[in-house]
Amino acid sequence: MVRPELDISVRQDSGDTIVALRGEIDIGTVSRLTDAVENALTDPPDRLILDMRQVTFCDSQGLGTLVVLNRAATRARTRLVLANLGDFLSRLLNVTGLRQAFVIQDGDKG
């Protein structure tokens, strides 16, 4: 079995920190995502944007992690934004009732 991958790149854009994700957010990759977001929150940006354009899968552990990271951003007085959701993630947030828990940004910022 091939181990799922999650590539993470972080860059600054004005007052925002953009964390671009590519691959799968699941039980095998959430710790890397958590580390990247926690590092970005050490010097809290105005907004922390998770660019989800190239995310191909997200399981329940991934969804739970996104909720926890959203809370961590709120505690750091930063707005966590999910940007460029694909159809899969958009549908998943709708079905689970979590869409309203997040700030969603469509269009290009990632």
TACORNOR-V750225 format. One record per pair of residues at least 24 apart in sequence whose C-alpha atoms are under 10 Angstrom apart, sorted by sequence separation. I is the first residue (numbers start at 1). J is the second residue. D is the distance in whole Angstrom. If there is no record, write none. Layout:
i = [I	I]
j = [J	J]
d = [D	D]
This chain:
i = [4	5	6	8	17	79	80	81	82	83	84	3	4	7	8	48	83	84	3	6	7	10	47	63	83	84	6	9	10	17	18	83	8	12	16	17	30	41	45	11	15	16	17	18	19	20	21	22	23	33	44	52	53	55	63	10	15	16	17	18	19	20	21	22	23	24	25	47	48	49	50	51	52	53	54	55	56	58	63	71	14	15	16	17	18	19	20	21	22	23	24	25	26	27	30	31	34	38	41	45	46	47	48	49	50	51	52	53	54	55	57	58	67	70	13	14	15	16	17	18	19	20	21	22	23	24	25	26	27	29	30	33	34	37	41	44	45	46	47	48	49	50	51	52	53	54	56	57	60	66	70	12	14	15	16	17	18	19	20	21	22	23	24	25	26	27	28	29	30	33	37	40	43	44	45	46	47	48	49	50	51	52	53	55	56	59	63	70	13	20	21	22	23	24	25	26	27	28	30	31	34	38	41	42	44	45	46	47	48	49	50	51	52	53	55	58	64	67	20	21	22	23	24	25	26	27	30	34	37	38	41	44	45	49	50	63	67	12	25	26	30	33	37	41	53	60	66	25	26	41	52	24	25	26	27	34	38	10	26	10	25	10	25	8	9	8	37	7	6	7	6	6	4	53	49	50	51	53	49	50	51	53	49	51	53	51	52	50	51	49	50	49	16	16	17	18	19	20	19	18	21	20	18	19	18	16	17	13	13	11]
j = [28	29	30	32	41	103	104	105	106	107	108	28	29	32	33	73	108	109	29	32	33	36	73	89	109	110	33	36	37	44	45	110	36	40	44	45	58	69	73	40	44	45	46	47	48	49	50	51	52	62	73	81	82	84	92	40	45	46	47	48	49	50	51	52	53	54	55	77	78	79	80	81	82	83	84	85	86	88	93	101	45	46	47	48	49	50	51	52	53	54	55	56	57	58	61	62	65	69	72	76	77	78	79	80	81	82	83	84	85	86	88	89	98	101	45	46	47	48	49	50	51	52	53	54	55	56	57	58	59	61	62	65	66	69	73	76	77	78	79	80	81	82	83	84	85	86	88	89	92	98	102	45	47	48	49	50	51	52	53	54	55	56	57	58	59	60	61	62	63	66	70	73	76	77	78	79	80	81	82	83	84	85	86	88	89	92	96	103	47	54	55	56	57	58	59	60	61	62	64	65	68	72	75	76	78	79	80	81	82	83	84	85	86	87	89	92	98	101	55	56	57	58	59	60	61	62	65	69	72	73	76	79	80	84	85	98	102	48	61	62	66	69	73	77	89	96	102	62	63	78	89	62	63	64	65	72	76	49	65	50	65	51	66	50	51	51	80	54	54	55	55	56	57	106	103	104	105	107	104	105	106	108	105	108	110	109	110	109	110	109	110	110	78	79	80	81	82	83	83	83	110	110	109	110	110	109	110	109	110	110]
d = [7	7	9	8	9	8	9	7	9	7	7	8	7	9	7	8	8	8	10	8	9	8	9	10	7	8	8	9	9	9	10	7	8	10	9	6	10	10	10	10	9	5	8	8	7	8	7	9	9	9	8	10	10	10	9	8	6	6	6	6	6	6	6	7	10	9	7	9	7	8	7	8	7	7	9	8	8	9	8	10	9	5	5	5	5	5	5	6	8	6	6	8	8	9	7	10	7	8	8	9	8	6	6	6	6	6	6	5	9	8	8	7	9	9	10	9	7	6	6	6	6	7	7	5	5	6	6	6	8	9	6	9	9	7	7	6	9	6	5	5	5	5	5	5	6	8	8	8	10	10	7	9	10	9	7	9	7	9	8	6	5	5	5	5	5	8	9	8	10	9	10	10	9	7	6	7	6	6	6	6	6	5	6	9	8	9	9	9	10	8	6	7	7	6	7	7	6	9	10	9	9	8	10	8	6	8	9	7	9	7	9	8	7	10	8	9	10	8	9	10	10	9	8	9	6	7	7	7	9	9	7	9	10	10	10	9	8	10	8	5	9	9	9	9	10	10	9	5	8	8	8	9	8	10	9	10	10	10	9	9	9	10	10	10	10	10	10	10	10	9	8	10	10	10	10	10	9	10	10	10	10	9	9	9	8	8	9	10	5	8	8	8	10	10	10	9	10	9	10	10	10	7	8	8	7	10	10	9	9	10]
